[in-house]
């Protein structure tokens, strides 16, 4: 990519890049461009989102950190909507929910992330967990239960609760 080439040529002392997004082939393209310009690992990448080839990026020393795994945000959003439409809202007012990122800082965590979170064949939340957050099936559920589920979300939690 031209702008990466321009950065490398304009700032030869540059030793890192923070990328706000690596989706849509961006991560692969930037890493491949750097590989054609400088020695492996000379410029470290920290990025939001995950991408194809991220394992190789950690192995070869290009990647130092990735933040991802927030696609799961749709589950608590769905739970809030489901309860409200079902006539049993979990809050009487506007609610802001923030999902934790999963931070990947090494090859081992990257492989675990790929196996359990970035895998369409693995369900992070099973039907029992989702059902337990619906007042229709669990009259005692509260907004705090949804927030706790969101706060518990981590790579370790996902592995521990894998079926």
Steps between C-alpha positions, in 0.01 A plus 500: 500500500630838403442668834696228685785538252489878553514459880794260483690724258419823686568363848774236474536502882133398539474182705125455537157549350166526675225397263143597577361224280636198319175368354431445134851388419667805654707305753631256243580778254686714754699204636590384147602853402726532805655161423604631160657816648675414828643206692255278694386663821682831445164676511258355754126510439229549760150493357129489558332203335642166399589380153619209289868436561508643850657180636787540253529863601562400862736221398709729281509788748283747311205499738527603862132549590153459355168601652193316378216273589233764543262353243347327803347840592194397301402248770439747786344743253265223385419406862408859581284528189338159549399578858364843405296367206376216720362761742756443774778757448810467718519878540251784518742743340768532234778247561857503371678166482873470428648172386856411602756456227711188495867602494735264321869551570665174403473202266344272764215745570460553126453126442253479789309800365483340155374172647233633735399852398586553134345165411150491354464137609543586870216663691627724779160524670285189492120493496480450877701816571294705257172358630606579859514869406141512375237585762258270320717204608668650806278752683786587737741625233614863531706747304783421743501140371552623144775738614669219697499277191660781303758570773590131528571476127868430450713248316534297820122507561426384146744209528371406847139499379561327167279200440 
